[in-house]
Amino acid sequence: MKDIAKRFPENPLLSPPDIMPSHKDLQIACLLNPGVFQFDGKIWMIIRVAERPEQKENTISFPILAESGIKIMEISNDAVGLETKDPRVINYKNVNYLTTLSHLRLVCSEDGYKFYEPEGYPLLIGQGRLESFGIEDCRVSYIEGVYYLTYTAVSENGVGVGMRTTTDWKNFYSHGMILPPHNKDCAIFEEKINGLFYALHRPSGVGIGGNYIWLASSLDGVNWGNHECILKTREGLWDSARIGAGASPIKTRKGWLSIYHGANQNSQYCLGAFLMDLEDPSKILARTEETIMVPTEKYELTGFFGNVVFTNGHVVNLKEDTVTIYYGASDEFVCCAEFSIKEIFSLLHFY
């Protein structure tokens, strides 16, 4: 598999000890999958921060959001009906729970690799019963003066797409769940096409169907319809088990370029790319057969959930032929790599 990423020598840019926990009873287990945007002359990341209590011997404990605040659940490791095969999710008495509770945290940088938490900006935490297991993996799109934040909203009811909007990153308006379960990986195009908003998203088929990338359109950026499946998994390749969109597609002269993640049957997460028509993004013009990035570094191979590179944020400079991707590594670290857009195009196979 190919890897054309030029990783920053400073990687990982951020690790769990670099951020303070949000609550005295919690510890940060993971930093994951930042959304990226530019604001106030700086590069910003909105990082998924996953927390849990200090783990006691022979017990698994995890937080959930209740009306009264954070509630800690504790279950004995030998409890009847407990399944703990996946470090990210447990099943207890036929109910799934996340082992961590995620919120979104803002950090900024003047140079793109030294990040810090600025004063006066809020944490974004789950709100209401549809976000009681936390909010995750935020993508940021800037459209006509408004920042659109699409994120994964998790609760016992399922996994869907929530959205909030802001103009100043201090005041937010919540639009609730815009795509119901099971759905995630929602990235809104940063430009209207023929007067319509467009977004990529990833519903998951059960039995019939699969974990494919879909396209939707909207008159107002809130209510979505005209859903169409545009990209599927490929048996025997690096993206055989599931695929999902990364950040907002990049507008180029040849089409809308989307960098996406794919996973195989062994849950190895890599990156690839595909190209959509400028006027009709439901038309797929090209797709990479090979990967453009593969987990190879120690911080990508080992961590909370190893063998993972996953992105939903980038900074584009078409004049310099670069896209700088900020990504989550092994579900624990925040890292960065630079790509040549021309080199990505050289790996695309046109239909």
N, C-alpha and C positions, 0 to 999 in steps of 0.2 A: 504493500500500500504506500502511496505517495504522501509526503509531508513537505509542504512548501512554506511552512510558517517560520518566520524569523522571531524567535522568542526573545523577550526582553531579558538581558542578563540579570536584572533586578528581581526576577521571579523567584518565589511568589511575591507579588506586591503587597498582599495583605494575608495574614493568618489569624486564626481565632484569638491568640493573645494580644493582637494589636487593637482590639475593640473591647470597650467596656460592656459588660452585660447590662441588659435593660432592667433587671430586677435582682434584688439581693439574694434571692433563693435560687437563682438560675446561673448556669455556666454556658458559655458559648461553645458549642460542639463543632459548628461548621460556618464558613462564609461561602456563599454560593452565587453564581450566575447573575452578575450585575447588569442592569439596564444602564445605558450610557447616554448622556446628552451634554450640550454646551450651554452655559448660562453664566452671565455676569463675568465674561472674559475667562472662564475656567472650564476645565473638563470635569464633569461630575459623574459619579456612579451611584446608583441606588441598589444597594447590596441586599441580598437575602441573608439575614442573620438567623441561624437556627440555634435554639437554646433548649436546655433541659436541666434538671436538678443534678447535683452530684450523685453518681450511681453508688448504691450501697451493695454490699455483698449479698448474693442470692436474691436480689430484688431488681426489678426493672421499674423505673419511675419516669413519668413524662408529664408535661403540662398541657392543659387545654384552657381555652378562654371560656369563662362563664359570665353570667350577668354581674356577678359580684367581683369579678376580676380573674386572676390566674388561679386555676385549681390544679393541684398536683395529684396525680393518680399513681398508686404504688401496687404492684402485683408481684407475688412471689414467683421466682423462676420455675418452681415445680407445680404451679397452680394448674389444675385440670382445665383444659380448653385453651391453653396459651401456646401460640406458635410464634417463634422468633427467628425464622430463617433469614429474613431480610433485616439489616441494621436500620433501615429507614422506616419500616412499617411492621407492626405486630398485629396479630389477630387474637382476640380474647373473647371467648364465648360467641364466636361467629361475627364479631364486630371488629372492623379494622381501626387502628389508631396509629397516628404518626408518633415516632419516638422522640421527635423534637417539635417545638413550636416556633414558627418563623414569623419574623416581621421584616420591614424594609427600612434600611438605614442609609442616610445620605453622607457621602464623602466627596471631597473636591480636590483638585490639583492644578497648580499653575504649569507644570511641566509634563503631565500625563503619566507619571510613574510614582511620584511621591504624593500620597493621598492622606488627607486628615479630615476629621469631623469638624465642620464649621459650627460656630455658636448660633443659636437662634432659629435652628431648623428642626422641625418635629420628627419623631419616629412615626412611621406609618404602621399601625397595628390592625389586626382583624377587627371588624365591626359586625355585630349581629350574629345570628345563628348560622348563617351560610359561610362564615369565616372563623368559626370557633376553633378549628385546628390550625389556623394561621393563614398568612398570605405569602406567596412565593413568586420568584422568577419574573420580575417586572420588566416589561419592555416599554420604552418611552418613544413617542412620536410627536414631533413638533409641527403643527399645522395651523397656519394663519394666526399666529400669536398665542396659541394654546398648546400646552403639553398634555398629551393623552397618555395615561398610565394604564396599561393592561397587565393583569397579573393573575396568577392561579389562586383561586379562593377554595379553601379546603374545609370540609366539615364532615360530620357523620352522614350527611345527606349525599355526599359525593364531591367531585372535583369539577369546578366550573371556572369561567373567566369573569373576573370583576374588573371594574374600571373606575378610576378617579381622574379628574382634570384639575389643572392649576395654571396660573400665569406667573406666580411669584415663588412657588415652592414653600410657601408658608401657610397658604390658605387653599384648601382642597374641597372639591365638590364630589361626592360619591354618587355614581350612577347605578350602584348595586351590581348584580350579576347580569352581564349582557349576553352571555352564552352559557346555557345550563349544562349540567353534567351529562356525560363525561367529556370535558373539553379543556384544552390548555394551549400553550404555545401560540398566543394570539399577537400578531404584529401588524399594526396599521400602517399602510403606505403614507409617506409624508407629503403626499400631493394628491389632490383630487384628480380623477380621470373622467373626462366628459361630465363633470359636475357631481360625481359620486365619490364617496369615501370607499376605499377597498381595504380588506384585511385578510391575512392568512390566519388559519386556525387549525386545530387538530382534535376533532372528535375521535373517539375510539369505538370501533365496532366490536360487538360481543357476538361471537358465533359467526355470523356473516359480516364480512367487512374486515377492517383492520385499523392500524394506527397510521393513518394517511394525512397528507396535507390538503386542506380545503381552502377555497376562496369564498368570500362573502362581500356584499356591497351594502351601502347605506346612504340614505339622503342626509342624515344628521350626525353620523358618527356614533350613535348610541343604539339605534334599532337596526338590526342586521337581517338581511334576507338574501335571496338568490344564491343559496349555498351550492357549491359545486366542488366535487373532488377533482383535484388537478395533479396530484403526485402520489404514487404508491410505493410501498416497500418492494424490494427486489430479492427474490429467493437466491440464496447462495452468495450474495454480495455483503458488503460491510453494513448496509442499511436494510437488512432482511427482516428485522423484528419490528422496528418502529422508526418513524421519522417525525420531525417537527421543525417549524420555522425558527430562525434566529431573530435578529433585529429587523427593523423596517427594511424592505428591499431598497437597493441602491439604484437610482436612475442613471443609466448610461445611454450612449447613443444607440447601442444595439438592443437595448431592452432593460427590463427590471431584473437586476441581479440579486438573488437571494442566497445567502449562506445559511445552510441548515444542518441540523444534527441528525445522525442516524445511529442506530444501535443494532448489533447482531444478536444471535440467540444466546451468546455468552455475556450480554449486557456490556459490551465494549462500545463506548460512545466516541464517534469520530465526526469530522465535519466534511461537508461537500457543498456543492453549489448547483443552482439551476437558474435558467433565464426565461423571463416571461415577456410577451409582446407588450410594447409601450401603450398601445391603445386598447388592447384586450388582454389583460393579464391572465385570463383563463387559458390562453394559448401558450403552451410550454414550447419554447424554441430549442432549448438545449439543456443538457444535464451532465454532470461529471460522472464518469464510470468509476474513476479512482477517487480516493479521499483527497482532501487538501490539507488535512491535519489529523494526526493519529496520536494517542497517548504514548509518549516515549520517555519523558523525563520522570524522575523519581516522584516528584510532587503530583504528577498526573497518573502514575501507576498505583501509588499507595496513599491511602487516606481513609476518610469515613466510608466512602464507597469508591473503590479504586478503578483504574482503567477507564477514566472519563475525561474528555474535554467537551465543554458545553458552553455555547455562547448565546446571549440575547442582547448584546450591546456592542456598538462600534463607533469609530470616528472615521469619516471618509474624506479623502483629499484627492479629487479626481485629477487636479493639475499635476500633482506629484505621483499619481498612479498608485496610491496606497489606501488600504483600509486597515486601520488599527483595531484589532479585535480584543476586547476584554472578555475573559472567559473564566468559568469555574473549572477547577482541576480536582479530580477525585472527590468531588462533593465536600471539599474542605477549604480550598485555597482560592484566592482571586489572583489571576495572572493576566499577562498581556503578550500579544504577538502581532507582528506586522506582515501584511501580505501585499504582493503586487497584483493589482487588478488585472493587468495584462496576462500575468502568469496564470491566474484563475481562469481567464478566458481561454488560454491555450489548452486547458484540460477539459473544456466543455465539448461534448459531442452533440453536434446540431442534428436535428431530426430532418 
